[in-house]
Each structure stands twice: as structure tokens, then as C-alpha cells.
Amino acid sequence: MAYRIIFVDDDPVIGSIVANALIDNGYAVGWIANAEDAFHVMRRRPPHLAILDCAMPGISGLDLLRKMRCDGLLCRTPVLMLTARLSPQDEALAFGAGADDYLRKPVDLDMLIGRVDAMLATENHRMAV
Amino acid sequence: MNQVSQMTTEGSSPLGLDEDLVRAARGLYRIQKQDLGDIAATLSAGPVPAGEAEKLARLVHNIAGTASYFGESALGREASALELRLLAAECDDERRSRCLELIQVLEKNRAR
């Protein structure tokens, strides 16, 4: 059974590129364009991993992450944050909010797949212990 | 050659990405750039309120995150820096200057 990944980003260009790269590497992916919908979708069926864009209109990726970390079903979901911003404070904010990893856009697709593989392997090990 | 620059070649498909998908994404990206230029030109006709600047910064943010996939790394870097300057602008006139700057950046990268 394929790992389920939820990818949340309001930009359809990166949505299609990243989602398809993950699908081509064997993951089952849901791309959702806004954080509010994403939260409800994830609660209905928690993913194995979530990839969130830090900055989105309305509820931001960081706000969604904080909400996930306060939710009983989603608090332990591995989260990888993506952002196009160069500010170093953004990275600190993401980790402070509970992100497990962080990549700057434009995302190297090889690197993204590598990080996702590693995060899921770590999670598998944690669950097995 | 890393995955970001590989996507710039017409017909190349890193990680097995479907060529039709890449072509469609490129087309959408071009539309986004055109829309961005049109909006910046409209806004730069006068002082730019903070709310409008935030909407514009959002569009710049998207371009910053994907430009490199389509051979426009320089535009991506400039867009990323300009997004921050646009959001940091403290008055309507300063935001208008950032809009004019954005138009110049788009024109300069179109000419490349």
C-alpha cells in the first residue's frame, strides 16, 4: 500500500509539478490549494506525511502546522515545510511551530523525494520501536 | 545537472515527469507572469495601498517558487527579493516604486 502524502500549496504550477513527482515515485498524493480544506481532509483520513507551503493566503502553512500540532489525530504527522522566502527567520519560525524539515523553493525534486523518503523511514522506525 | 535546471529543457522529463504535464505547467506559468505584469502595471498608475501590495506579493511569491523550473533562475531570485521589499514598503508611494521595479524585472527577464 502506498504512503499517503498531502501537499498544500495555493500555486497550481508547483502543485502539479510536486504532486506528479511524488506520484511517479510511488506515493499516493492529494494536492490541496488551501489550508482550511487541507485540515479537514487530513482529519478525515490522516496522511503519513504532509508537505505545506509556509505562506498561503488566508490560513498560512505555519498556522496550519500549529493547528495540526494541537490536534489529537495530526499532532505526530511528519511535516515538511516549503517556502520561496529567503528570510532566515522563516526557517526558525517553521521549526519553532513544529516542522520536521524545511526546504526552500525552487525545490530540487530529487532532494524533495530524498527528504520524504528519509522522513517516512524515520517515522517507520519510530513506530516499530 | 540538478532537477531544477533539467526542467528547463523542452522535452526533458526528470524523475519521469510526463512531458505533457511539464508543457501544461510551463503554459500556466507564462500566464501567471503575464497576469503579474498586467496587475503591476495597473497598480503602478498611482499610489498602492497595503492590501493590494500584499495580493501582488502573493503572485510574486508564486513566480519566485517556480521560475527556475522553466529556465528563469535569475527571475526567481529577483522575485524572491522583491517580494520581501514589496511587503516591507511603508507607504503607498514606496509600494508603487516596488511595482515599477517589478515591471522592470519582468521586462529584463523577458529580453533574456
gemmi code that builds the backbone of each chain (N, CA, C; Angstrom):
import gemmi

chains = {
    "A": [
        ("MET", (0.845, -1.203, 0.000), (0.000, 0.000, 0.000), (0.874, 1.245, 0.000)),
        ("ALA", (0.543, 2.207, -0.853), (1.374, 3.396, -0.990), (1.195, 4.324, 0.214)),
        ("TYR", (2.287, 4.988, 0.599), (2.183, 6.033, 1.628), (1.329, 7.177, 1.098)),
        ("ARG", (0.514, 7.750, 1.985), (-0.341, 8.882, 1.596), (0.315, 10.181, 2.017)),
        ("ILE", (0.427, 11.087, 1.043), (1.016, 12.395, 1.311), (0.001, 13.462, 0.939)),
        ("ILE", (-0.157, 14.450, 1.808), (-0.976, 15.619, 1.483), (-0.020, 16.776, 1.207)),
        ("PHE", (-0.189, 17.417, 0.043), (0.629, 18.559, -0.341), (-0.275, 19.778, -0.410)),
        ("VAL", (0.055, 20.811, 0.372), (-0.793, 22.000, 0.465), (-0.041, 23.215, -0.071)),
        ("ASP", (-0.502, 23.740, -1.185), (0.110, 24.929, -1.798), (-0.928, 25.550, -2.711)),
        ("ASP", (-1.057, 26.877, -2.644), (-2.105, 27.533, -3.438), (-1.709, 27.713, -4.904)),
        ("ASP", (-0.412, 27.486, -5.247), (0.036, 27.697, -6.619), (-0.146, 26.421, -7.435)),
        ("PRO", (-1.007, 26.461, -8.475), (-1.262, 25.243, -9.246), (-0.045, 24.756, -10.040)),
        ("VAL", (0.883, 25.663, -10.355), (2.073, 25.241, -11.113), (2.918, 24.300, -10.261)),
        ("ILE", (3.281, 24.754, -9.069), (4.100, 23.890, -8.222), (3.283, 22.718, -7.709)),
        ("GLY", (1.969, 22.926, -7.546), (1.103, 21.836, -7.115), (1.185, 20.656, -8.063)),
        ("SER", (1.075, 20.943, -9.359), (1.080, 19.866, -10.344), (2.464, 19.229, -10.464)),
        ("ILE", (3.519, 20.042, -10.422), (4.876, 19.515, -10.576), (5.248, 18.614, -9.401)),
        ("VAL", (5.083, 19.129, -8.188), (5.484, 18.368, -6.999), (4.606, 17.124, -6.817)),
        ("ALA", (3.300, 17.295, -6.997), (2.398, 16.150, -6.812), (2.758, 15.020, -7.775)),
        ("ASN", (2.996, 15.383, -9.028), (3.322, 14.356, -10.010), (4.687, 13.726, -9.767)),
        ("ALA", (5.649, 14.505, -9.289), (6.961, 13.935, -8.955), (6.813, 12.898, -7.836)),
        ("LEU", (5.993, 13.200, -6.854), (5.771, 12.260, -5.744), (5.024, 11.019, -6.236)),
        ("ILE", (4.020, 11.227, -7.066), (3.249, 10.090, -7.595), (4.152, 9.175, -8.404)),
        ("ASP", (5.025, 9.784, -9.215), (5.937, 8.999, -10.041), (6.934, 8.213, -9.200)),
        ("ASN", (7.085, 8.589, -7.939), (7.971, 7.865, -7.027), (7.204, 6.945, -6.075)),
        ("GLY", (5.961, 6.672, -6.428), (5.216, 5.630, -5.722), (4.336, 6.085, -4.581)),
        ("TYR", (4.205, 7.398, -4.394), (3.370, 7.884, -3.301), (1.961, 8.182, -3.803)),
        ("ALA", (0.989, 8.030, -2.900), (-0.373, 8.463, -3.187), (-0.488, 9.896, -2.682)),
        ("VAL", (-0.796, 10.825, -3.561), (-0.714, 12.246, -3.213), (-2.045, 12.941, -3.394)),
        ("GLY", (-2.386, 13.773, -2.412), (-3.512, 14.680, -2.568), (-2.971, 16.088, -2.538)),
        ("TRP", (-3.214, 16.861, -3.588), (-2.797, 18.274, -3.607), (-4.014, 19.118, -3.255)),
        ("ILE", (-3.882, 19.967, -2.241), (-4.979, 20.827, -1.793), (-4.491, 22.261, -1.800)),
        ("ALA", (-5.314, 23.172, -2.338), (-4.846, 24.542, -2.578), (-5.052, 25.493, -1.405)),
        ("ASN", (-5.758, 25.069, -0.360), (-5.870, 25.967, 0.787), (-5.820, 25.210, 2.102)),
        ("ALA", (-5.324, 25.897, 3.128), (-5.027, 25.253, 4.405), (-6.274, 24.780, 5.133)),
        ("GLU", (-7.352, 25.551, 5.018), (-8.566, 25.188, 5.768), (-9.129, 23.848, 5.269)),
        ("ASP", (-9.236, 23.722, 3.948), (-9.707, 22.458, 3.378), (-8.749, 21.321, 3.732)),
        ("ALA", (-7.460, 21.619, 3.674), (-6.446, 20.592, 3.951), (-6.623, 20.026, 5.359)),
        ("PHE", (-6.868, 20.893, 6.325), (-7.021, 20.419, 7.706), (-8.178, 19.437, 7.828)),
        ("HIS", (-9.310, 19.783, 7.198), (-10.480, 18.898, 7.271), (-10.220, 17.576, 6.556)),
        ("VAL", (-9.553, 17.647, 5.409), (-9.234, 16.419, 4.665), (-8.316, 15.529, 5.497)),
        ("MET", (-7.317, 16.131, 6.116), (-6.344, 15.341, 6.895), (-6.992, 14.723, 8.131)),
        ("ARG", (-7.927, 15.401, 8.732), (-8.615, 14.831, 9.915), (-9.469, 13.644, 9.519)),
        ("ARG", (-10.066, 13.715, 8.336), (-10.914, 12.597, 7.885), (-10.064, 11.361, 7.637)),
        ("ARG", (-8.904, 11.579, 7.041), (-8.018, 10.443, 6.763), (-6.578, 10.914, 6.928)),
        ("PRO", (-6.007, 10.787, 8.143), (-4.668, 11.322, 8.390), (-3.632, 10.768, 7.416)),
        ("PRO", (-2.817, 11.653, 6.823), (-1.792, 11.198, 5.890), (-0.584, 10.649, 6.643)),
        ("HIS", (0.303, 9.987, 5.921), (1.553, 9.529, 6.527), (2.532, 10.694, 6.640)),
        ("LEU", (2.353, 11.706, 5.773), (3.245, 12.867, 5.783), (2.527, 14.038, 5.132)),
        ("ALA", (2.832, 15.248, 5.588), (2.247, 16.446, 4.980), (3.360, 17.381, 4.521)),
        ("ILE", (3.172, 17.961, 3.346), (4.103, 18.973, 2.830), (3.308, 20.260, 2.716)),
        ("LEU", (3.748, 21.301, 3.408), (2.986, 22.549, 3.477), (3.807, 23.727, 2.972)),
        ("ASP", (3.191, 24.577, 2.149), (3.808, 25.850, 1.801), (3.636, 26.771, 2.992)),
        ("CYS", (4.718, 27.430, 3.395), (4.665, 28.301, 4.580), (3.642, 29.420, 4.415)),
        ("ALA", (3.694, 30.090, 3.269), (2.896, 31.292, 3.079), (1.786, 31.036, 2.088)),
        ("MET", (0.555, 31.119, 2.548), (-0.601, 30.999, 1.665), (-1.603, 32.061, 2.066)),
        ("PRO", (-2.449, 32.483, 1.135), (-3.484, 33.458, 1.520), (-4.475, 32.836, 2.495)),
        ("GLY", (-5.039, 33.652, 3.368), (-5.943, 33.123, 4.381), (-5.128, 32.475, 5.486)),
        ("ILE", (-5.458, 31.233, 5.799), (-4.680, 30.490, 6.806), (-3.348, 30.083, 6.180)),
        ("SER", (-2.246, 30.471, 6.820), (-0.923, 30.170, 6.262), (-0.543, 28.717, 6.563)),
        ("GLY", (0.516, 28.271, 5.917), (1.026, 26.935, 6.191), (1.499, 26.807, 7.627)),
        ("LEU", (2.089, 27.885, 8.148), (2.546, 27.855, 9.534), (1.364, 27.736, 10.501)),
        ("ASP", (0.302, 28.466, 10.212), (-0.888, 28.377, 11.075), (-1.477, 26.969, 11.011)),
        ("LEU", (-1.483, 26.390, 9.798), (-1.993, 25.032, 9.644), (-1.127, 24.061, 10.454)),
        ("LEU", (0.177, 24.248, 10.403), (1.082, 23.387, 11.160), (0.796, 23.476, 12.659)),
        ("ARG", (0.615, 24.696, 13.145), (0.326, 24.870, 14.583), (-0.987, 24.180, 14.945)),
        ("LYS", (-1.953, 24.294, 14.050), (-3.256, 23.663, 14.293), (-3.106, 22.141, 14.327)),
        ("MET", (-2.281, 21.618, 13.420), (-2.052, 20.174, 13.391), (-1.399, 19.713, 14.689)),
        ("ARG", (-0.435, 20.479, 15.186), (0.307, 20.074, 16.383), (-0.563, 20.127, 17.629)),
        ("CYS", (-1.691, 20.804, 17.549), (-2.632, 20.854, 18.673), (-3.768, 19.845, 18.521)),
        ("ASP", (-3.766, 19.115, 17.414), (-4.855, 18.184, 17.139), (-4.446, 16.751, 17.501)),
        ("GLY", (-5.318, 16.051, 18.185), (-5.001, 14.703, 18.635), (-4.672, 13.732, 17.518)),
        ("LEU", (-5.335, 13.880, 16.370), (-5.114, 12.953, 15.245), (-3.858, 13.301, 14.443)),
        ("LEU", (-3.528, 14.584, 14.367), (-2.484, 15.030, 13.445), (-1.205, 15.515, 14.130)),
        ("CYS", (-1.193, 15.500, 15.465), (-0.060, 16.114, 16.173), (1.274, 15.429, 15.884)),
        ("ARG", (1.257, 14.171, 15.500), (2.519, 13.464, 15.266), (2.799, 13.239, 13.776)),
        ("THR", (1.963, 13.809, 12.914), (2.175, 13.654, 11.467), (3.471, 14.351, 11.071)),
        ("PRO", (4.387, 13.645, 10.388), (5.609, 14.315, 9.912), (5.242, 15.423, 8.934)),
        ("VAL", (5.891, 16.584, 9.108), (5.583, 17.739, 8.254), (6.866, 18.321, 7.675)),
        ("LEU", (6.846, 18.510, 6.367), (7.926, 19.169, 5.637), (7.381, 20.500, 5.141)),
        ("MET", (8.055, 21.595, 5.496), (7.605, 22.924, 5.076), (8.375, 23.357, 3.836)),
        ("LEU", (7.669, 24.059, 2.935), (8.298, 24.642, 1.755), (8.069, 26.138, 1.760)),
        ("THR", (9.068, 26.887, 1.339), (8.845, 28.318, 1.189), (9.763, 28.899, 0.135)),
        ("ALA", (9.298, 29.957, -0.531), (10.125, 30.651, -1.514), (10.899, 31.791, -0.866)),
        ("ARG", (10.565, 32.132, 0.371), (11.175, 33.306, 1.005), (12.604, 33.027, 1.430)),
        ("LEU", (13.445, 34.058, 1.345), (14.861, 33.933, 1.679), (15.158, 34.245, 3.139)),
        ("SER", (14.145, 34.786, 3.852), (14.413, 35.227, 5.210), (14.766, 34.060, 6.127)),
        ("PRO", (15.883, 34.116, 6.842), (16.247, 33.038, 7.768), (15.260, 32.900, 8.922)),
        ("GLN", (14.558, 33.984, 9.210), (13.570, 33.907, 10.289), (12.447, 32.924, 9.944)),
        ("ASP", (12.161, 32.784, 8.646), (11.106, 31.855, 8.240), (11.447, 30.430, 8.647)),
        ("GLU", (12.710, 30.044, 8.488), (13.113, 28.689, 8.842), (12.963, 28.482, 10.352)),
        ("ALA", (13.398, 29.464, 11.114), (13.290, 29.362, 12.574), (11.825, 29.265, 13.001)),
        ("LEU", (10.980, 30.044, 12.356), (9.549, 30.010, 12.674), (8.969, 28.628, 12.385)),
        ("ALA", (9.362, 28.058, 11.246), (8.827, 26.749, 10.858), (9.202, 25.671, 11.865)),
        ("PHE", (10.453, 25.625, 12.256), (10.871, 24.615, 13.237), (10.249, 24.887, 14.595)),
        ("GLY", (10.137, 26.175, 14.928), (9.508, 26.532, 16.195), (8.049, 26.117, 16.265)),
        ("ALA", (7.380, 26.118, 15.093), (5.966, 25.728, 15.042), (5.783, 24.214, 15.027)),
        ("GLY", (6.900, 23.471, 14.856), (6.796, 22.015, 14.909), (7.107, 21.291, 13.609)),
        ("ALA", (7.696, 21.987, 12.635), (8.060, 21.317, 11.387), (9.183, 20.321, 11.631)),
        ("ASP", (9.161, 19.223, 10.868), (10.216, 18.216, 10.983), (11.354, 18.488, 10.005)),
        ("ASP", (11.044, 19.186, 8.918), (12.067, 19.544, 7.949), (11.588, 20.743, 7.141)),
        ("TYR", (12.509, 21.314, 6.376), (12.236, 22.595, 5.712), (13.045, 22.649, 4.433)),
        ("LEU", (12.386, 22.993, 3.325), (13.097, 23.163, 2.064), (12.723, 24.495, 1.464)),
        ("ARG", (13.733, 25.158, 0.846), (13.444, 26.422, 0.185), (13.087, 26.163, -1.269)),
        ("LYS", (12.137, 26.919, -1.768), (11.794, 26.865, -3.187), (12.807, 27.725, -3.955)),
        ("PRO", (13.099, 27.454, -5.235), (12.551, 26.352, -6.019), (13.096, 25.011, -5.516)),
        ("VAL", (12.189, 24.080, -5.300), (12.569, 22.820, -4.696), (13.212, 21.905, -5.731)),
        ("ASP", (14.397, 21.417, -5.414), (15.016, 20.393, -6.242), (14.205, 19.111, -6.030)),
        ("LEU", (13.661, 18.564, -7.105), (12.740, 17.441, -6.958), (13.436, 16.196, -6.393)),
        ("ASP", (14.692, 15.975, -6.806), (15.456, 14.850, -6.235), (15.587, 14.996, -4.716)),
        ("MET", (15.903, 16.226, -4.298), (16.094, 16.486, -2.879), (14.779, 16.307, -2.128)),
        ("LEU", (13.702, 16.756, -2.723), (12.394, 16.611, -2.088), (12.067, 15.141, -1.879)),
        ("ILE", (12.241, 14.339, -2.909), (11.938, 12.910, -2.803), (12.837, 12.266, -1.741)),
        ("GLY", (14.118, 12.648, -1.738), (15.047, 12.121, -0.749), (14.618, 12.443, 0.673)),
        ("ARG", (14.201, 13.685, 0.896), (13.767, 14.097, 2.237), (12.494, 13.358, 2.645)),
        ("VAL", (11.573, 13.208, 1.714), (10.320, 12.499, 2.011), (10.624, 11.045, 2.355)),
        ("ASP", (11.475, 10.410, 1.549), (11.856, 9.014, 1.827), (12.453, 8.898, 3.230)),
        ("ALA", (13.352, 9.816, 3.547), (14.041, 9.768, 4.842), (13.071, 9.995, 5.994)),
        ("MET", (12.171, 10.958, 5.836), (11.215, 11.259, 6.913), (10.306, 10.059, 7.168)),
        ("LEU", (9.875, 9.403, 6.105), (8.984, 8.255, 6.283), (9.735, 7.064, 6.865)),
        ("ALA", (10.989, 6.914, 6.492), (11.800, 5.835, 7.070), (11.988, 6.057, 8.571)),
        ("THR", (12.245, 7.291, 8.946), (12.399, 7.633, 10.367), (11.105, 7.369, 11.122)),
        ("GLU", (10.005, 7.736, 10.514), (8.708, 7.529, 11.153), (8.418, 6.037, 11.318)),
        ("ASN", (8.769, 5.253, 10.322), (8.585, 3.799, 10.392), (9.387, 3.216, 11.549)),
        ("HIS", (10.616, 3.684, 11.686), (11.494, 3.197, 12.742), (10.921, 3.568, 14.099)),
        ("ARG", (10.423, 4.794, 14.198), (9.857, 5.272, 15.460), (8.646, 4.435, 15.849)),
        ("MET", (7.825, 4.100, 14.860), (6.615, 3.314, 15.134), (6.967, 1.883, 15.537)),
        ("ALA", (8.082, 1.375, 14.993), (8.462, -0.011, 15.244), (9.065, -0.188, 16.638)),
        ("VAL", (9.636, 0.885, 17.171), (10.332, 0.785, 18.469), (9.322, 0.668, 19.626)),
    ],
    "B": [
        ("MET", (23.679, 17.809, -13.563), (22.669, 18.869, -13.687), (21.553, 18.556, -12.702)),
        ("ASN", (21.176, 19.504, -11.860), (20.169, 19.175, -10.862), (18.778, 19.235, -11.467)),
        ("GLN", (17.808, 18.788, -10.669), (16.457, 18.629, -11.177), (15.837, 19.959, -11.565)),
        ("VAL", (16.254, 21.039, -10.897), (15.638, 22.318, -11.202), (16.023, 22.738, -12.614)),
        ("SER", (17.303, 22.653, -12.962), (17.708, 23.104, -14.288), (17.282, 22.105, -15.363)),
        ("GLN", (17.126, 20.821, -15.006), (16.718, 19.849, -16.011), (15.353, 20.167, -16.581)),
        ("MET", (14.496, 20.761, -15.765), (13.140, 21.008, -16.254), (13.127, 22.078, -17.316)),
        ("THR", (14.215, 22.822, -17.482), (14.193, 23.926, -18.411), (14.247, 23.460, -19.855)),
        ("THR", (14.703, 22.241, -20.071), (14.887, 21.782, -21.447), (13.563, 21.292, -21.996)),
        ("GLU", (13.167, 21.790, -23.133), (11.934, 21.318, -23.736), (12.030, 19.816, -23.980)),
        ("GLY", (11.030, 19.101, -23.541), (11.013, 17.674, -23.788), (11.690, 16.850, -22.734)),
        ("SER", (12.483, 17.493, -21.822), (13.131, 16.668, -20.794), (12.119, 16.361, -19.699)),
        ("SER", (12.260, 15.226, -19.071), (11.306, 14.819, -18.042), (12.050, 14.196, -16.885)),
        ("PRO", (12.551, 15.014, -15.949), (13.260, 14.467, -14.799), (12.310, 13.651, -13.950)),
        ("LEU", (12.832, 12.609, -13.333), (12.036, 11.737, -12.486), (10.847, 11.157, -13.246)),
        ("GLY", (10.899, 11.114, -14.554), (9.809, 10.543, -15.323), (8.573, 11.413, -15.399)),
        ("LEU", (8.678, 12.692, -15.119), (7.504, 13.564, -15.215), (7.015, 13.604, -16.654)),
        ("ASP", (5.708, 13.466, -16.812), (5.100, 13.449, -18.132), (5.371, 14.754, -18.880)),
        ("GLU", (5.767, 14.652, -20.146), (6.112, 15.854, -20.911), (4.898, 16.756, -21.123)),
        ("ASP", (3.741, 16.149, -21.277), (2.535, 16.962, -21.426), (2.275, 17.773, -20.163)),
        ("LEU", (2.563, 17.171, -18.998), (2.391, 17.876, -17.732), (3.331, 19.075, -17.663)),
        ("VAL", (4.590, 18.836, -18.029), (5.583, 19.921, -17.988), (5.168, 21.040, -18.931)),
        ("ARG", (4.692, 20.655, -20.101), (4.257, 21.655, -21.090), (3.078, 22.465, -20.536)),
        ("ALA", (2.138, 21.796, -19.922), (0.966, 22.480, -19.353), (1.384, 23.403, -18.206)),
        ("ALA", (2.305, 22.918, -17.380), (2.764, 23.735, -16.255), (3.485, 24.971, -16.762)),
        ("ARG", (4.276, 24.794, -17.815), (5.000, 25.927, -18.400), (4.008, 26.962, -18.944)),
        ("GLY", (2.953, 26.466, -19.591), (1.941, 27.383, -20.129), (1.254, 28.173, -19.027)),
        ("LEU", (0.936, 27.500, -17.942), (0.293, 28.169, -16.811), (1.236, 29.188, -16.180)),
        ("TYR", (2.482, 28.834, -16.085), (3.498, 29.744, -15.534), (3.581, 31.016, -16.382)),
        ("ARG", (3.560, 30.859, -17.698), (3.630, 32.025, -18.586), (2.408, 32.930, -18.382)),
        ("ILE", (1.247, 32.323, -18.206), (0.030, 33.105, -17.946), (0.167, 33.853, -16.620)),
        ("GLN", (0.715, 33.189, -15.611), (0.904, 33.836, -14.306), (1.817, 35.050, -14.431)),
        ("LYS", (2.879, 34.916, -15.214), (3.820, 36.028, -15.398), (3.137, 37.183, -16.106)),
        ("GLN", (2.360, 36.866, -17.121), (1.661, 37.907, -17.873), (0.686, 38.641, -16.950)),
        ("ASP", (-0.074, 37.864, -16.174), (-1.029, 38.461, -15.231), (-0.304, 39.356, -14.230)),
        ("LEU", (0.834, 38.887, -13.754), (1.620, 39.648, -12.786), (2.036, 40.993, -13.371)),
        ("GLY", (2.528, 40.963, -14.608), (2.937, 42.196, -15.267), (1.768, 43.146, -15.459)),
        ("ASP", (0.623, 42.603, -15.869), (-0.566, 43.435, -16.098), (-1.028, 44.095, -14.791)),
        ("ILE", (-1.047, 43.307, -13.713), (-1.508, 43.835, -12.431), (-0.540, 44.902, -11.921)),
        ("ALA", (0.759, 44.621, -12.034), (1.756, 45.602, -11.576), (1.628, 46.901, -12.359)),
        ("ALA", (1.394, 46.787, -13.667), (1.249, 47.989, -14.499), (0.020, 48.788, -14.073)),
        ("THR", (-1.067, 48.107, -13.792), (-2.295, 48.786, -13.357), (-2.081, 49.481, -12.012)),
        ("LEU", (-1.459, 48.769, -11.083), (-1.253, 49.334, -9.744), (-0.287, 50.512, -9.781)),
        ("SER", (0.711, 50.437, -10.664), (1.754, 51.459, -10.650), (1.264, 52.787, -11.210)),
        ("ALA", (0.023, 52.829, -11.686), (-0.532, 54.085, -12.200), (-0.746, 55.093, -11.081)),
        ("GLY", (-0.800, 54.625, -9.834), (-0.999, 55.534, -8.717), (-0.446, 54.940, -7.442)),
        ("PRO", (-0.662, 55.596, -6.292), (-0.203, 55.040, -5.016), (-0.837, 53.667, -4.771)),
        ("VAL", (-0.086, 52.776, -4.154), (-0.560, 51.401, -3.990), (-0.875, 51.122, -2.524)),
        ("PRO", (-2.142, 50.836, -2.204), (-2.484, 50.526, -0.806), (-1.857, 49.214, -0.354)),
        ("ALA", (-1.701, 49.070, 0.950), (-1.025, 47.890, 1.509), (-1.720, 46.585, 1.107)),
        ("GLY", (-3.046, 46.584, 1.111), (-3.791, 45.368, 0.775), (-3.509, 44.891, -0.637)),
        ("GLU", (-3.420, 45.835, -1.567), (-3.137, 45.483, -2.969), (-1.696, 44.982, -3.102)),
        ("ALA", (-0.801, 45.587, -2.341), (0.597, 45.160, -2.377), (0.738, 43.728, -1.873)),
        ("GLU", (-0.039, 43.373, -0.871), (0.026, 42.006, -0.333), (-0.456, 41.000, -1.377)),
        ("LYS", (-1.527, 41.360, -2.099), (-2.021, 40.452, -3.149), (-0.969, 40.293, -4.246)),
        ("LEU", (-0.332, 41.409, -4.588), (0.698, 41.363, -5.626), (1.886, 40.531, -5.150)),
        ("ALA", (2.262, 40.715, -3.883), (3.389, 39.964, -3.319), (3.118, 38.466, -3.373)),
        ("ARG", (1.854, 38.093, -3.210), (1.475, 36.679, -3.274), (1.777, 36.110, -4.661)),
        ("LEU", (1.459, 36.878, -5.699), (1.720, 36.433, -7.072), (3.230, 36.371, -7.329)),
        ("VAL", (3.953, 37.363, -6.806), (5.413, 37.369, -6.940), (6.000, 36.136, -6.248)),
        ("HIS", (5.449, 35.819, -5.086), (5.889, 34.636, -4.311), (5.774, 33.370, -5.156)),
        ("ASN", (4.669, 33.233, -5.882), (4.470, 32.036, -6.714), (5.508, 31.966, -7.830)),
        ("ILE", (5.745, 33.093, -8.477), (6.753, 33.128, -9.540), (8.132, 32.789, -8.975)),
        ("ALA", (8.427, 33.340, -7.797), (9.724, 33.084, -7.164), (9.943, 31.590, -6.926)),
        ("GLY", (8.860, 30.899, -6.637), (8.976, 29.483, -6.303), (9.056, 28.552, -7.490)),
        ("THR", (8.746, 29.047, -8.689), (8.699, 28.141, -9.841), (9.541, 28.595, -11.039)),
        ("ALA", (10.019, 29.827, -11.053), (10.734, 30.359, -12.213), (11.898, 29.455, -12.643)),
        ("SER", (12.618, 28.932, -11.683), (13.791, 28.114, -12.018), (13.425, 26.842, -12.759)),
        ("TYR", (12.217, 26.342, -12.537), (11.805, 25.121, -13.245), (11.735, 25.366, -14.757)),
        ("PHE", (11.612, 26.622, -15.138), (11.404, 26.947, -16.547), (12.547, 27.788, -17.109)),
        ("GLY", (13.730, 27.607, -16.543), (14.923, 28.257, -17.082), (15.085, 29.714, -16.699)),
        ("GLU", (14.382, 30.174, -15.695), (14.428, 31.600, -15.337), (14.864, 31.778, -13.877)),
        ("SER", (15.993, 31.180, -13.549), (16.506, 31.248, -12.172), (16.725, 32.677, -11.714)),
        ("ALA", (17.254, 33.507, -12.621), (17.525, 34.905, -12.247), (16.220, 35.601, -11.875)),
        ("LEU", (15.179, 35.382, -12.654), (13.875, 35.976, -12.333), (13.387, 35.472, -10.985)),
        ("GLY", (13.572, 34.188, -10.725), (13.142, 33.621, -9.445), (13.827, 34.291, -8.266)),
        ("ARG", (15.139, 34.499, -8.390), (15.891, 35.135, -7.292), (15.450, 36.588, -7.104)),
        ("GLU", (15.293, 37.291, -8.238), (14.892, 38.699, -8.138), (13.473, 38.815, -7.579)),
        ("ALA", (12.612, 37.896, -7.992), (11.230, 37.922, -7.493), (11.195, 37.674, -5.992)),
        ("SER", (12.030, 36.754, -5.520), (12.045, 36.433, -4.098), (12.466, 37.641, -3.272)),
        ("ALA", (13.509, 38.340, -3.739), (13.975, 39.532, -3.025), (12.942, 40.654, -3.119)),
        ("LEU", (12.334, 40.801, -4.280), (11.359, 41.880, -4.482), (10.111, 41.654, -3.643)),
        ("GLU", (9.732, 40.392, -3.459), (8.563, 40.094, -2.613), (8.758, 40.675, -1.216)),
        ("LEU", (9.942, 40.460, -0.662), (10.213, 40.976, 0.685), (10.215, 42.496, 0.704)),
        ("ARG", (10.800, 43.125, -0.338), (10.847, 44.601, -0.374), (9.450, 45.180, -0.538)),
        ("LEU", (8.626, 44.494, -1.311), (7.253, 44.953, -1.513), (6.478, 44.918, -0.197)),
        ("LEU", (6.647, 43.848, 0.555), (5.932, 43.726, 1.826), (6.486, 44.674, 2.887)),
        ("ALA", (7.758, 45.031, 2.745), (8.384, 45.918, 3.739), (8.130, 47.394, 3.447)),
        ("ALA", (7.625, 47.706, 2.246), (7.397, 49.108, 1.887), (6.415, 49.745, 2.862)),
        ("GLU", (6.718, 50.980, 3.247), (5.967, 51.594, 4.347), (4.907, 52.594, 3.919)),
        ("CYS", (4.867, 52.967, 2.640), (3.836, 53.908, 2.217), (3.391, 53.560, 0.798)),
        ("ASP", (2.272, 54.157, 0.394), (1.699, 53.838, -0.908), (2.678, 54.163, -2.053)),
        ("ASP", (3.401, 55.270, -1.919), (4.329, 55.661, -2.986), (5.507, 54.692, -3.079)),
        ("GLU", (5.964, 54.238, -1.917), (7.066, 53.275, -1.917), (6.617, 51.967, -2.553)),
        ("ARG", (5.369, 51.574, -2.259), (4.849, 50.347, -2.871), (4.719, 50.519, -4.380)),
        ("ARG", (4.361, 51.729, -4.810), (4.275, 51.991, -6.246), (5.655, 51.833, -6.886)),
        ("SER", (6.684, 52.327, -6.220), (8.054, 52.178, -6.735), (8.427, 50.705, -6.877)),
        ("ARG", (7.992, 49.909, -5.902), (8.283, 48.459, -5.968), (7.562, 47.826, -7.167)),
        ("CYS", (6.352, 48.335, -7.478), (5.611, 47.826, -8.646), (6.363, 48.150, -9.929)),
        ("LEU", (6.889, 49.358, -9.999), (7.651, 49.756, -11.193), (8.909, 48.908, -11.310)),
        ("GLU", (9.503, 48.633, -10.176), (10.689, 47.764, -10.136), (10.339, 46.376, -10.647)),
        ("LEU", (9.182, 45.888, -10.250), (8.746, 44.553, -10.672), (8.559, 44.515, -12.189)),
        ("ILE", (7.978, 45.558, -12.725), (7.777, 45.616, -14.181), (9.128, 45.557, -14.889)),
        ("GLN", (10.094, 46.300, -14.349), (11.442, 46.285, -14.949), (12.070, 44.898, -14.877)),
        ("VAL", (11.889, 44.238, -13.751), (12.454, 42.881, -13.581), (11.833, 41.930, -14.601)),
        ("LEU", (10.530, 42.016, -14.787), (9.858, 41.117, -15.735), (10.327, 41.421, -17.155)),
        ("GLU", (10.449, 42.709, -17.495), (10.894, 43.090, -18.827), (12.322, 42.606, -19.075)),
        ("LYS", (13.174, 42.806, -18.087), (14.573, 42.423, -18.228), (14.701, 40.918, -18.460)),
        ("ASN", (13.901, 40.141, -17.750), (13.990, 38.697, -17.902), (13.313, 38.207, -19.171)),
        ("ARG", (12.362, 38.989, -19.694), (11.720, 38.613, -20.952), (12.714, 38.731, -22.099)),
        ("ALA", (13.604, 39.764, -21.933), (14.557, 40.073, -23.001), (15.689, 39.060, -23.071)),
        ("ARG", (15.865, 38.251, -21.972), (16.996, 37.297, -21.924), (16.826, 36.113, -22.857)),
    ],
}
model = gemmi.Model(1)
for chain_id, residues in chains.items():
    chain = gemmi.Chain(chain_id)
    for i, (resn, *xyz) in enumerate(residues, 1):
        res = gemmi.Residue()
        res.name, res.seqid = resn, gemmi.SeqId(i, " ")
        for name, pos in zip(("N", "CA", "C"), xyz):
            atom = gemmi.Atom()
            atom.name, atom.element = name, gemmi.Element(name[0])
            atom.pos, atom.b_iso = gemmi.Position(*pos), 0.0
            res.add_atom(atom)
        chain.add_residue(res)
    model.add_chain(chain)
structure = gemmi.Structure()
structure.add_model(model)
structure.setup_entities()
